[in-house]
Amino acid sequence: MKYKVTLNNRTYEVEVEAGEAMLVDEYEAFAPAPAAAPAAAAPVAAAPVAAAPAPAAPAASLAAGEVVKSPMPGNILKINVSQGQAVKEGDVLIVLEAMKMENEITAPKAGSIAQIAVSKGQVVETGSPLVVIA
C-alpha cells in the first residue's frame, strides 16, 4: 500500500508491505495553483512589493576582536569564561547542546575575553555570536 504524507511542506511517498515501511520518494510540497478568475471579473491590481528590510549589523554592538560564532543551532548549557579572562587557543569557552549532544566551543586563538554575547539557557542559531576574543 502506498501513502503520501505531507509534513512541514515536504511530501513523503511511503510504501508499506507486511508491516515494513519504505520511503519511495521525497519532494517539496507546493500549494495548488489558484483557480482562474471568471472572464467578466475585473482585473486585480497587484499589491506593491515592500522593500526587503536592511540586514541588521549585529557586529556593531560587539566589542572589537575575533567573534566566535555558533557552528550550529542549540542551547547554551555552560559558559566557562568571564569577561576579561585570559584564554589560550583550544580552551573550552562554551558548552552548546544541540540534538541532545554537548558540543564544546573552543577558543580559536589566545587572548582575553572582550565580551560574552550569550547567557546560560539562551537558544542560539547557526552563526550567532557567542564570545569576542581580543
Order of alpha helices (4+ residues) and beta strands (2+ residues): beta-beta-beta-beta-beta-beta-beta-beta-beta-beta-beta
